[in-house]
Amino acid sequence: MGETKSSRRTGWSVVAALMVATAALVSRAEDGATARPDASRVADEALNELQERIIAVSEAVKPSVVHIEAIVKIDDRRNQITGSGVIASEDGLILTNHHVVERAEKVTVTVPGHKTKYPARILGADKQTDLALLQIEPEGKLPAARFGKTADVRVGQWVLAVGNPYGLDGTVSFGIISGKGRNLEINDVLNDFIQTDAMIDLGSSGGPLVDLSGQVVGINSRGQGRGIGFTIPSDTVQDVMRQIEEGGIERGWIGITMQPLDRDLATYFGVPDATGAVVDSVTAHSPAAQAGLEPGDILTEFNGTPIEAEKDEDLGTFQRLVARVRPGQKVKLGVLRGGKPRTVEVTVGTQPKIEPAVAESDAGFQAQEITENLYREQRLATRRGAYVSFVARGSPASEAGLAAGDVVEKVEKAEIGDLDDFRSAMDAVSRKRAYLITAMRGNETKFLLVKRSATLKAEEPHEGANKTARPAPPMPGAP
């Protein structure tokens, strides 16, 4: 929902009030004992108006801020995670952070003024923006928040952060916008965050950052020390919500990794005045490979937009430019190769899956699908197989010698090409007392005989990273 004329007038009236108050206070300080009584009165009235506005916005926004509890499974443990959320629609759509509900087996939402804890269904979650969209089924209409536009957010303006830090419902903190377009060096995160000094403490994640017109300008994501918090811009929030409602997140991808072009490197390459980013690697058969991009190329422009990346955090700008392009569209890249400029046209592809699906076995280990990211990060020798992400101590898998980092290639004689093959193969041996796993460990092949305990009962394998909430017994844990 956009900003109304009346809300803009209200916001400016508060600003005007503070300006009057500030002028009056300065006048009073300069005049000393001879300060005019009317100046003092005007200052007090203006500050009181500001205070009343903050209180009014707080009271208007708090009914739209919910408390979220999630039971998440991490390896072989279950913990309770708490966070905050924002009511995005009257019929029960709730926005929160991806990290609040990641790997959740059960999610419940508490709405202010409602005694019921509503079970929540996860409609979609996006790791790259740290956003998730939940659905609850309320008895009636809920008070949905109003959303503003990122372009209207200005550094220095006042804002309120609302959430449930440490389980304390309806907590409000006051501050200013400290910066915009912040690139944080967090793997797989695309946001250009809004920075604020309004407190974002443990449990506040997923709550709103609102302006003095009562509009949500962002969803709070993380705090990094006292007075430094980061918020997902409202335009990003609304775009991700729309995509999830339409069926899923789809982003552009060209298939390269990059590093900054600092001054020393630019001088070495013979282009001391150039700005851009250096191509580190090109994924085989990717759009970049098909367009002829090569490692060592310097990217200087993206569809006419200059690329400037002298530090690692600057690379996020290029990544966002690519991600926002609809797959199938053509883009033009300005490239320096051997010091000579050229233009390369690339047909943007669809970004590969970022979060790997997870499957569990009854032998005490978990396996992940091998995504492009996982293949690169773990420097695997193959994209085929199932990657072992966790092995429980004392489990049959551990006793057999299976280790985290192994890649399962066979279960008995069944070839493992992907995670679906792994699930099918594990189902096939579910009643066997012993079975052989063939796994790659670095460049070595390991033959591992898994023996089940006589008392061990097979569990049904399930996808630990799917986004559908499932019942699970509540268990205590640190938030």
VOBA-805888 format. One record per residue (C-alpha): x, y, z; residue number from 1; residue in one letter. Coordinates in nm, 2 decimals. Example, Ala and Ser with C-alpha at 12.3 -4.5 7.8 and 13.67 -1.06 7.14 Angstrom:
% residues 2
xx_yy_zz_num_residuo
1.23_-0.45_0.78_1_a .
1.37_-0.11_0.71_2_s .
END
This chain:
% residues 479
xx_yy_zz_num_residuo
0.00_0.00_0.00_1_m .
0.14_0.34_-0.09_2_g .
0.17_0.65_0.11_3_e .
-0.14_0.87_0.12_4_t .
-0.15_1.25_0.10_5_k .
-0.28_1.28_0.46_6_s .
0.00_1.06_0.59_7_s .
0.26_1.28_0.41_8_r .
0.10_1.59_0.56_9_r .
0.11_1.43_0.91_10_t .
0.48_1.33_0.87_11_g .
0.58_1.68_0.76_12_w .
0.38_1.84_1.04_13_s .
0.59_1.64_1.29_14_v .
0.91_1.76_1.11_15_v .
0.79_2.11_1.12_16_a .
0.71_2.08_1.49_17_a .
1.06_1.97_1.57_18_l .
1.21_2.25_1.36_19_m .
1.01_2.50_1.56_20_v .
1.11_2.33_1.88_21_a .
1.48_2.33_1.79_22_t .
1.47_2.70_1.69_23_a .
1.30_2.78_2.01_24_a .
1.55_2.59_2.22_25_l .
1.84_2.75_2.04_26_v .
1.68_3.09_2.10_27_s .
1.64_3.01_2.47_28_r .
2.00_2.90_2.50_29_a .
2.13_3.21_2.32_30_e .
1.92_3.45_2.53_31_d .
2.01_3.28_2.86_32_g .
1.81_3.43_3.15_33_a .
1.63_3.67_2.92_34_t .
1.48_3.39_2.71_35_a .
1.13_3.47_2.61_36_r .
0.85_3.27_2.78_37_p .
0.66_3.22_2.46_38_d .
0.97_3.05_2.29_39_a .
0.99_2.81_2.58_40_s .
0.62_2.73_2.55_41_r .
0.64_2.68_2.18_42_v .
0.93_2.44_2.22_43_a .
0.75_2.24_2.49_44_d .
0.44_2.21_2.27_45_e .
0.64_2.10_1.97_46_a .
0.83_1.84_2.16_47_l .
0.50_1.72_2.31_48_n .
0.35_1.69_1.96_49_e .
0.65_1.48_1.85_50_l .
0.61_1.25_2.15_51_q .
0.24_1.21_2.10_52_e .
0.30_1.12_1.74_53_r .
0.55_0.85_1.83_54_i .
0.30_0.71_2.08_55_i .
0.02_0.72_1.82_56_a .
0.23_0.54_1.56_57_v .
0.34_0.28_1.81_58_s .
-0.02_0.21_1.92_59_e .
-0.13_0.19_1.55_60_a .
0.14_-0.05_1.44_61_v .
0.17_-0.29_1.74_62_k .
-0.16_-0.48_1.65_63_p .
0.00_-0.58_1.32_64_s .
0.32_-0.72_1.48_65_v .
0.30_-1.09_1.57_66_v .
0.51_-1.33_1.78_67_h .
0.64_-1.64_1.60_68_i .
0.76_-1.97_1.75_69_e .
0.93_-2.23_1.53_70_a .
1.05_-2.58_1.61_71_i .
1.35_-2.63_1.39_72_v .
1.57_-2.94_1.34_73_k .
1.94_-2.88_1.31_74_i .
2.14_-3.20_1.26_75_d .
1.99_-3.44_1.52_76_d .
1.86_-3.17_1.76_77_r .
1.54_-2.98_1.78_78_r .
1.53_-2.62_1.91_79_n .
1.26_-2.36_1.96_80_q .
1.33_-2.04_1.77_81_i .
1.14_-1.72_1.85_82_t .
1.10_-1.42_1.63_83_g .
0.86_-1.15_1.51_84_s .
0.64_-1.10_1.20_85_g .
0.42_-0.85_1.03_86_v .
0.06_-0.90_0.92_87_i .
0.07_-0.84_0.54_88_a .
-0.30_-0.90_0.46_89_s .
-0.63_-0.91_0.64_90_e .
-0.68_-1.28_0.56_91_d .
-0.37_-1.40_0.74_92_g .
-0.05_-1.35_0.53_93_l .
0.24_-1.30_0.77_94_i .
0.59_-1.17_0.67_95_l .
0.89_-1.27_0.87_96_t .
1.26_-1.37_0.82_97_n .
1.38_-1.68_0.64_98_h .
1.62_-1.75_0.93_99_h .
1.33_-1.75_1.18_100_v .
1.16_-2.05_1.01_101_v .
1.45_-2.22_0.83_102_e .
1.41_-2.60_0.85_103_r .
1.10_-2.55_1.07_104_a .
0.90_-2.86_1.15_105_e .
0.63_-2.66_1.32_106_k .
0.54_-2.29_1.32_107_v .
0.29_-2.11_1.54_108_t .
0.19_-1.74_1.53_109_v .
0.05_-1.54_1.82_110_t .
-0.16_-1.23_1.72_111_v .
-0.20_-0.94_1.96_112_p .
-0.54_-0.95_2.12_113_g .
-0.59_-1.32_2.03_114_h .
-0.55_-1.60_2.29_115_k .
-0.51_-1.87_2.02_116_t .
-0.18_-1.97_1.89_117_k .
-0.24_-2.01_1.52_118_y .
-0.06_-2.30_1.33_119_p .
0.12_-2.14_1.03_120_a .
0.19_-2.28_0.68_121_r .
0.51_-2.17_0.51_122_i .
0.41_-2.05_0.16_123_l .
0.76_-1.98_0.06_124_g .
1.10_-1.87_0.20_125_a .
1.39_-1.69_0.03_126_d .
1.73_-1.72_0.17_127_k .
1.88_-1.45_-0.05_128_q .
1.66_-1.18_0.09_129_t .
1.60_-1.34_0.43_130_d .
1.23_-1.33_0.39_131_l .
0.95_-1.58_0.44_132_a .
0.58_-1.57_0.39_133_l .
0.34_-1.76_0.62_134_l .
-0.03_-1.82_0.61_135_q .
-0.26_-1.85_0.91_136_i .
-0.64_-1.90_0.92_137_e .
-0.79_-1.64_1.15_138_p .
-1.15_-1.62_1.25_139_e .
-1.20_-1.27_1.11_140_g .
-1.01_-0.99_0.95_141_k .
-0.67_-0.90_1.09_142_l .
-0.51_-0.54_1.11_143_p .
-0.27_-0.54_0.81_144_a .
0.03_-0.31_0.81_145_a .
0.07_-0.04_0.54_146_r .
0.39_-0.04_0.33_147_f .
0.58_0.26_0.21_148_g .
0.83_0.30_-0.08_149_k .
1.20_0.26_-0.04_150_t .
1.26_0.57_-0.26_151_a .
1.09_0.78_0.00_152_d .
1.32_0.67_0.28_153_v .
1.59_0.92_0.36_154_r .
1.91_0.90_0.57_155_v .
1.85_1.08_0.90_156_g .
1.47_1.04_0.92_157_q .
1.31_0.90_1.24_158_w .
1.18_0.54_1.25_159_v .
1.05_0.29_1.50_160_l .
1.15_-0.07_1.52_161_a .
0.87_-0.30_1.66_162_v .
0.91_-0.66_1.76_163_g .
0.94_-0.91_2.04_164_n .
1.30_-0.91_2.16_165_p .
1.37_-1.18_2.42_166_y .
1.00_-1.27_2.41_167_g .
0.89_-0.93_2.53_168_l .
0.58_-0.86_2.31_169_d .
0.51_-0.52_2.15_170_g .
0.85_-0.37_2.22_171_t .
0.92_-0.04_2.04_172_v .
1.26_0.13_1.99_173_s .
1.32_0.47_1.84_174_f .
1.60_0.58_1.61_175_g .
1.70_0.71_1.27_176_i .
1.79_0.58_0.93_177_i .
2.17_0.56_0.95_178_s .
2.23_0.46_0.59_179_g .
2.09_0.30_0.27_180_k .
2.23_0.06_0.02_181_g .
2.44_-0.13_0.27_182_r .
2.61_-0.44_0.12_183_n .
2.69_-0.70_0.39_184_l .
2.94_-0.97_0.31_185_e .
2.70_-1.26_0.38_186_i .
2.70_-1.56_0.15_187_n .
2.40_-1.58_-0.08_188_d .
2.24_-1.26_0.05_189_v .
2.14_-1.01_-0.22_190_l .
1.99_-0.72_-0.01_191_n .
2.11_-0.36_-0.01_192_d .
2.01_-0.32_0.35_193_f .
1.87_-0.01_0.52_194_i .
2.09_0.06_0.83_195_q .
1.93_0.20_1.15_196_t .
2.03_0.27_1.51_197_d .
1.68_0.17_1.63_198_a .
1.75_-0.15_1.84_199_m .
1.71_-0.49_1.67_200_i .
1.77_-0.74_1.94_201_d .
1.73_-1.12_1.96_202_l .
1.36_-1.20_1.88_203_g .
1.30_-0.88_1.69_204_s .
1.39_-1.04_1.36_205_s .
1.10_-1.02_1.12_206_g .
0.94_-0.72_1.29_207_g .
0.87_-0.39_1.10_208_p .
1.07_-0.07_1.07_209_l .
0.81_0.21_1.04_210_v .
0.83_0.58_0.97_211_d .
0.64_0.85_1.16_212_l .
0.35_0.81_0.92_213_s .
0.30_0.45_1.04_214_g .
0.42_0.30_0.71_215_q .
0.64_-0.01_0.70_216_v .
0.97_0.09_0.53_217_v .
1.14_-0.25_0.59_218_g .
1.15_-0.58_0.77_219_i .
1.41_-0.60_1.04_220_n .
1.67_-0.87_0.96_221_s .
1.97_-0.86_1.20_222_r .
2.14_-0.65_1.46_223_g .
2.52_-0.62_1.47_224_q .
2.61_-0.46_1.80_225_g .
2.44_-0.18_1.99_226_r .
2.29_0.08_1.76_227_g .
2.37_-0.10_1.43_228_i .
2.08_-0.29_1.28_229_g .
1.99_-0.39_0.92_230_f .
1.65_-0.39_0.76_231_t .
1.52_-0.54_0.43_232_i .
1.38_-0.25_0.22_233_p .
1.00_-0.24_0.17_234_s .
1.03_-0.26_-0.21_235_d .
1.22_-0.59_-0.19_236_t .
0.97_-0.72_0.07_237_v .
0.67_-0.65_-0.15_238_q .
0.84_-0.79_-0.46_239_d .
0.94_-1.12_-0.29_240_v .
0.59_-1.15_-0.14_241_m .
0.43_-1.11_-0.48_242_r .
0.66_-1.37_-0.64_243_q .
0.59_-1.62_-0.36_244_i .
0.22_-1.57_-0.41_245_e .
0.26_-1.62_-0.78_246_e .
0.43_-1.95_-0.74_247_g .
0.80_-1.90_-0.65_248_g .
1.11_-1.69_-0.67_249_i .
1.28_-1.67_-1.01_250_e .
1.60_-1.47_-1.06_251_r .
1.85_-1.40_-1.34_252_g .
2.18_-1.58_-1.36_253_w .
2.48_-1.58_-1.60_254_i .
2.71_-1.82_-1.43_255_g .
3.03_-1.64_-1.32_256_i .
3.22_-1.56_-1.00_257_t .
3.40_-1.23_-0.95_258_m .
3.65_-1.04_-0.75_259_q .
3.70_-0.66_-0.70_260_p .
3.92_-0.47_-0.94_261_l .
4.13_-0.27_-0.69_262_d .
4.38_-0.01_-0.80_263_r .
4.68_-0.23_-0.78_264_d .
4.52_-0.50_-0.99_265_l .
4.40_-0.24_-1.25_266_a .
4.75_-0.11_-1.28_267_t .
4.89_-0.45_-1.33_268_y .
4.64_-0.53_-1.60_269_f .
4.74_-0.21_-1.78_270_g .
4.41_-0.03_-1.72_271_v .
4.49_0.20_-1.42_272_p .
4.18_0.42_-1.47_273_d .
3.93_0.14_-1.52_274_a .
3.66_0.05_-1.27_275_t .
3.48_-0.28_-1.27_276_g .
3.50_-0.64_-1.15_277_a .
3.73_-0.93_-1.26_278_v .
3.58_-1.26_-1.37_279_v .
3.73_-1.54_-1.16_280_d .
3.55_-1.84_-1.31_281_s .
3.29_-1.92_-1.57_282_v .
3.05_-2.21_-1.51_283_t .
3.05_-2.47_-1.79_284_a .
2.75_-2.45_-2.03_285_h .
2.62_-2.13_-1.84_286_s .
2.49_-1.82_-2.02_287_p .
2.83_-1.65_-1.96_288_a .
3.02_-1.95_-2.12_289_a .
2.79_-1.95_-2.42_290_q .
2.85_-1.58_-2.46_291_a .
3.22_-1.63_-2.46_292_g .
3.32_-1.47_-2.13_293_l .
3.65_-1.59_-1.99_294_e .
3.83_-1.58_-1.65_295_p .
4.04_-1.26_-1.64_296_g .
3.78_-1.05_-1.83_297_d .
3.70_-0.72_-1.66_298_i .
3.33_-0.63_-1.65_299_l .
3.29_-0.25_-1.67_300_t .
2.92_-0.21_-1.76_301_e .
2.59_-0.39_-1.72_302_f .
2.32_-0.27_-1.97_303_n .
2.48_0.08_-1.96_304_g .
2.52_0.09_-1.58_305_t .
2.88_0.14_-1.48_306_p .
3.03_-0.14_-1.26_307_i .
3.24_-0.01_-0.97_308_e .
3.39_-0.27_-0.73_309_a .
3.71_-0.20_-0.55_310_e .
3.60_-0.40_-0.23_311_k .
3.43_-0.73_-0.18_312_d .
3.11_-0.56_-0.05_313_e .
3.08_-0.37_-0.38_314_d .
3.02_-0.69_-0.57_315_l .
2.67_-0.71_-0.44_316_g .
2.55_-0.43_-0.67_317_t .
2.64_-0.64_-0.98_318_f .
2.48_-0.95_-0.84_319_q .
2.16_-0.76_-0.77_320_r .
2.16_-0.62_-1.13_321_l .
2.18_-0.97_-1.27_322_v .
1.92_-1.12_-1.03_323_a .
1.66_-0.86_-1.12_324_r .
1.67_-0.95_-1.49_325_v .
1.39_-1.18_-1.61_326_r .
1.54_-1.51_-1.74_327_p .
1.54_-1.52_-2.11_328_g .
1.62_-1.15_-2.16_329_q .
1.94_-1.03_-2.33_330_k .
2.18_-0.79_-2.16_331_v .
2.49_-0.62_-2.29_332_k .
2.81_-0.63_-2.08_333_l .
3.10_-0.39_-2.12_334_g .
3.42_-0.60_-2.11_335_v .
3.79_-0.52_-2.11_336_l .
4.00_-0.81_-2.24_337_r .
4.37_-0.76_-2.28_338_g .
4.31_-0.39_-2.21_339_g .
4.08_-0.36_-2.51_340_k .
3.71_-0.28_-2.47_341_p .
3.43_-0.49_-2.62_342_r .
3.06_-0.56_-2.58_343_t .
2.93_-0.90_-2.50_344_v .
2.56_-0.99_-2.53_345_e .
2.44_-1.25_-2.28_346_v .
2.10_-1.42_-2.26_347_t .
2.03_-1.44_-1.89_348_v .
1.94_-1.78_-1.75_349_g .
1.75_-1.89_-1.44_350_t .
1.94_-1.89_-1.12_351_q .
2.01_-2.24_-0.99_352_p .
1.87_-2.35_-0.66_353_k .
2.05_-2.19_-0.37_354_i .
1.93_-2.40_-0.08_355_e .
1.99_-2.77_-0.11_356_p .
1.72_-3.02_-0.02_357_a .
1.81_-3.25_0.27_358_v .
1.72_-3.62_0.33_359_a .
1.76_-3.81_0.65_360_e .
1.85_-4.18_0.69_361_s .
1.76_-4.42_0.97_362_d .
2.14_-4.49_1.00_363_a .
2.20_-4.15_1.17_364_g .
2.32_-3.93_0.89_365_f .
2.18_-3.66_0.66_366_q .
2.25_-3.60_0.29_367_a .
2.20_-3.29_0.08_368_q .
2.15_-3.25_-0.29_369_e .
2.46_-3.11_-0.47_370_i .
2.36_-2.77_-0.59_371_t .
2.59_-2.54_-0.80_372_e .
2.67_-2.34_-0.48_373_n .
2.75_-2.65_-0.28_374_l .
2.97_-2.79_-0.56_375_y .
3.17_-2.47_-0.56_376_r .
3.19_-2.40_-0.19_377_e .
3.30_-2.76_-0.10_378_q .
3.52_-2.79_-0.41_379_r .
3.37_-3.12_-0.50_380_l .
3.50_-3.34_-0.78_381_a .
3.16_-3.43_-0.91_382_t .
2.80_-3.29_-0.93_383_r .
2.66_-3.64_-0.91_384_r .
2.57_-3.81_-0.58_385_g .
2.44_-3.71_-0.24_386_a .
2.66_-3.49_-0.01_387_y .
2.68_-3.61_0.35_388_v .
2.62_-3.30_0.56_389_s .
2.59_-3.46_0.91_390_f .
2.67_-3.79_1.09_391_v .
2.55_-3.85_1.44_392_a .
2.81_-3.97_1.69_393_r .
2.77_-4.34_1.78_394_g .
2.52_-4.40_1.49_395_s .
2.55_-4.70_1.25_396_p .
2.67_-4.46_0.99_397_a .
2.94_-4.33_1.22_398_s .
3.04_-4.68_1.32_399_e .
3.07_-4.77_0.95_400_a .
3.32_-4.48_0.90_401_g .
3.09_-4.24_0.71_402_l .
3.20_-3.88_0.76_403_a .
3.06_-3.53_0.68_404_a .
3.19_-3.42_0.34_405_g .
3.17_-3.76_0.18_406_d .
2.97_-3.79_-0.14_407_v .
2.75_-4.10_-0.16_408_v .
2.79_-4.26_-0.51_409_e .
2.62_-4.60_-0.45_410_k .
2.39_-4.77_-0.19_411_v .
2.44_-5.14_-0.26_412_e .
2.44_-5.15_-0.64_413_k .
2.21_-4.85_-0.69_414_a .
2.38_-4.56_-0.86_415_e .
2.32_-4.23_-0.69_416_i .
2.29_-3.94_-0.93_417_g .
2.09_-3.70_-0.72_418_d .
1.89_-3.68_-0.39_419_l .
1.59_-3.86_-0.53_420_d .
1.81_-4.16_-0.62_421_d .
1.94_-4.15_-0.27_422_f .
1.60_-4.16_-0.12_423_r .
1.49_-4.45_-0.34_424_s .
1.80_-4.64_-0.26_425_a .
1.76_-4.59_0.11_426_m .
1.40_-4.71_0.09_427_d .
1.52_-5.02_-0.09_428_a .
1.76_-5.11_0.20_429_v .
1.53_-5.00_0.48_430_s .
1.47_-5.37_0.60_431_r .
1.83_-5.49_0.55_432_k .
2.04_-5.55_0.86_433_r .
2.35_-5.44_0.67_434_a .
2.42_-5.27_0.34_435_y .
2.72_-5.12_0.16_436_l .
2.77_-4.75_0.08_437_i .
3.02_-4.65_-0.18_438_t .
3.14_-4.29_-0.12_439_a .
3.40_-4.05_-0.25_440_m .
3.62_-3.88_0.01_441_r .
3.83_-3.63_-0.18_442_g .
3.99_-3.84_-0.45_443_n .
3.95_-4.17_-0.26_444_e .
3.68_-4.43_-0.29_445_t .
3.55_-4.56_0.04_446_k .
3.35_-4.89_0.09_447_f .
3.15_-4.85_0.41_448_l .
2.94_-5.13_0.56_449_l .
2.65_-5.00_0.76_450_v .
2.52_-5.24_1.02_451_k .
2.19_-5.16_1.19_452_r .
2.15_-5.21_1.56_453_s .
1.91_-5.49_1.65_454_a .
1.69_-5.24_1.84_455_t .
1.71_-4.96_1.58_456_l .
1.38_-4.89_1.41_457_k .
1.38_-4.74_1.06_458_a .
1.24_-4.39_1.03_459_e .
1.07_-4.25_0.73_460_e .
1.32_-4.03_0.53_461_p .
1.20_-3.68_0.49_462_h .
1.32_-3.36_0.34_463_e .
1.46_-3.16_0.63_464_g .
1.48_-2.83_0.43_465_a .
1.13_-2.83_0.28_466_n .
0.90_-2.54_0.37_467_k .
0.59_-2.71_0.49_468_t .
0.53_-2.69_0.86_469_a .
0.48_-3.03_1.02_470_r .
0.37_-3.13_1.37_471_p .
0.65_-3.19_1.62_472_a .
0.66_-3.21_2.00_473_p .
0.76_-2.87_2.15_474_p .
1.11_-2.88_2.29_475_m .
1.28_-2.61_2.50_476_p .
1.59_-2.44_2.36_477_g .
1.77_-2.12_2.34_478_a .
1.59_-1.86_2.11_479_p .
END
